[in-house]
Amino acid sequence: MSKEIIAKKAAIVDEVTEKFNNATSCVVVNYRGVTVEEVTELRKELRDAGVELRVIKNTYLKRAADKAGYEGLDDTFSGPTAVAFSNDDVVAPARILAKFAKDIDALEIKGGIIEGKVASLEQVEAISKLPNREGMLSMLLSVLQAPVRNFAYAVKAVADSKNDEDAA
């Protein structure tokens, strides 16, 4: 094997290692039997959410995962493998891929990496059920507003009762 080919392979492994290190989450899927139209639709939805889907040789994935310090993924990297990388939203790749896996029997989630930790299929599926970042912030805001809203209702009730007494 020529030095040029070895250098190209090493560059690919380095690029994938960097993707693993920079990603907040990665979801690994088996895409055997998925049609071109289905993959195109999946890629579009992932891209709209800021997620990159890449088909990468398993040998490169194994070397990159080892280089990035992730152990226990060798079984995950078998068969036709695609990896969804997200640098921003932890939940997006899991949520979108889980939705597609329900609709497309051929798409199978195998596992992934969530915030620097190797995740099993069950963990990826659990994360897929969480709301996205905006949904979480909305829920947090609602929880933070509740005491203020309740206080405002109490003040209004006291003011209304005072007005009723004054009117009588």
LUMGU-336548 format. One line per 10 residues: number of its first residue (from 1); for each residue x negated, y, z of C-alpha. Coordinates in steps of 0.05 Angstrom, whole numbers, padded with zeros to 5 digits. Example, Ala and Ser with C-alpha at 12.3 -4.5 7.8 and 13.67 -1.06 7.14 Angstrom:
BEGIN
1) -00246,-00090,00156 ~ -00273,-00021,00143;
// end
This chain:
BEGIN
1) 00000,00000,00000 ~ -00029,00067,-00020 ~ -00045,00122,00030 ~ 00006,00167,-00005 ~ 00064,00118,00007 ~ 00043,00108,00079 ~ 00040,00184,00089 ~ 00110,00192,00059 ~ 00138,00138,00106 ~ 00103,00170,00166;
11) 00133,00237,00146 ~ 00203,00206,00144 ~ 00193,00175,00212 ~ 00169,00242,00240 ~ 00230,00278,00210 ~ 00278,00227,00240 ~ 00241,00230,00307 ~ 00251,00306,00306 ~ 00325,00297,00291 ~ 00332,00250,00351;
21) 00295,00299,00396 ~ 00336,00360,00373 ~ 00404,00328,00373 ~ 00453,00334,00431 ~ 00485,00270,00406 ~ 00476,00217,00352 ~ 00526,00164,00333 ~ 00505,00103,00295 ~ 00555,00069,00248 ~ 00558,00009,00202;
31) 00589,00033,00137 ~ 00591,-00033,00098 ~ 00655,-00035,00056 ~ 00671,00040,00061 ~ 00689,00069,-00007 ~ 00654,00128,-00038 ~ 00717,00171,-00030 ~ 00722,00153,00044 ~ 00648,00170,00056 ~ 00657,00236,00018;
41) 00717,00255,00061 ~ 00679,00234,00124 ~ 00617,00274,00106 ~ 00660,00336,00092 ~ 00695,00332,00159 ~ 00629,00321,00195 ~ 00596,00378,00158 ~ 00653,00425,00176 ~ 00640,00407,00249 ~ 00565,00421,00242;
51) 00546,00347,00241 ~ 00498,00316,00192 ~ 00509,00244,00168 ~ 00447,00209,00142 ~ 00436,00139,00115 ~ 00366,00118,00138 ~ 00328,00053,00133 ~ 00331,00013,00197 ~ 00255,00006,00201 ~ 00248,00082,00200;
61) 00303,00089,00253 ~ 00270,00037,00298 ~ 00202,00071,00293 ~ 00231,00141,00303 ~ 00272,00118,00364 ~ 00210,00086,00395 ~ 00170,00149,00381 ~ 00225,00192,00412 ~ 00226,00147,00474 ~ 00294,00113,00463;
71) 00293,00039,00480 ~ 00347,-00013,00469 ~ 00370,00010,00401 ~ 00338,-00045,00359 ~ 00403,-00085,00356 ~ 00441,-00021,00337 ~ 00396,-00010,00278 ~ 00416,-00071,00236 ~ 00457,-00077,00173 ~ 00478,-00016,00132;
81) 00466,00041,00180 ~ 00485,00114,00179 ~ 00471,00163,00235 ~ 00511,00226,00251 ~ 00467,00280,00284 ~ 00497,00339,00321 ~ 00454,00394,00350 ~ 00511,00434,00381 ~ 00575,00396,00398 ~ 00563,00332,00438;
91) 00633,00306,00426 ~ 00644,00322,00352 ~ 00608,00263,00319 ~ 00639,00212,00366 ~ 00709,00242,00359 ~ 00707,00247,00283 ~ 00676,00178,00272 ~ 00724,00145,00322 ~ 00783,00176,00285 ~ 00757,00151,00218;
101) 00741,00082,00248 ~ 00815,00075,00267 ~ 00837,00092,00197 ~ 00782,00056,00159 ~ 00772,-00016,00183 ~ 00705,-00021,00148 ~ 00673,00035,00189 ~ 00645,00009,00254 ~ 00613,00049,00310 ~ 00552,00013,00338;
111) 00526,00060,00392 ~ 00486,00123,00397 ~ 00448,00174,00438 ~ 00486,00224,00481 ~ 00447,00281,00512 ~ 00381,00243,00512 ~ 00409,00176,00537 ~ 00422,00113,00497 ~ 00498,00102,00494 ~ 00536,00038,00483;
121) 00596,00031,00437 ~ 00642,00037,00498 ~ 00608,00102,00521 ~ 00613,00132,00451 ~ 00687,00114,00448 ~ 00698,00145,00517 ~ 00664,00209,00495 ~ 00706,00210,00431 ~ 00768,00219,00474 ~ 00743,00283,00506;
131) 00766,00350,00479 ~ 00716,00392,00439 ~ 00678,00450,00470 ~ 00733,00501,00456 ~ 00785,00454,00487 ~ 00742,00445,00549 ~ 00732,00521,00556 ~ 00807,00532,00548 ~ 00821,00481,00603 ~ 00769,00514,00648;
141) 00798,00583,00636 ~ 00867,00557,00653 ~ 00842,00528,00718 ~ 00806,00592,00736 ~ 00868,00635,00720 ~ 00916,00593,00762 ~ 00899,00624,00831 ~ 00904,00695,00803 ~ 00969,00679,00768 ~ 00998,00647,00831;
151) 00977,00708,00872 ~ 01010,00754,00821 ~ 01075,00714,00826 ~ 01073,00719,00902 ~ 01062,00794,00900 ~ 01118,00802,00850 ~ 01165,00760,00893 ~ 01149,00803,00954 ~ 01160,00867,00914 ~ 01226,00840,00887;
161) 01251,00821,00956 ~ 01232,00892,00982 ~ 01271,00923,00924 ~ 01331,00879,00941 ~ 01328,00901,01014 ~ 01322,00974,00994 ~ 01381,00968,00947 ~ 01424,00937,01002;
// end
